[in-house]
């Protein structure tokens, strides 16, 4: 019978033996630290977004509600979120909604004037003359798709 002794076994350097014994433990520790760090960063970012949203919630701003409705904010209590916010949907039409039903404040876009619209449409027509030639032709009764 042959018995292997510690003298016969190949010797590993100290760094390799350390990682062989504790490598998985170090990997697990690194993942836990990363998860803790990323969750703290995410919560800080969400808190900053909520604070900026509440600062923007002043009466008279246009808001988007969770149901897809747009309205004008009439009253909102940023300190007590359990109180409903009042939104004007149309002149004389005001509704009460939960304060968290307001998704965001809508920035007013500059309205497009008729001259800008006509200029953009003209540019599109000049860019694609084939599309305009096809759109001017009315289909006949015989122009059915064939299999």
Secondary structure, 3 states (H helix, E strand, C coil): CCCCCCCCCCCCCHHHHHHHHHHHHHHHHHHHHHHHHHHHHHHHHHHHHHHHHHHHCCCCCEEEECCCCEEEEEECCCCCCCCCEEEEEECCEEEEECHHHEEEECCCCCCCCHHHHHHHHHHHHHHCHHHHHHHHCCCCCCCCCCC
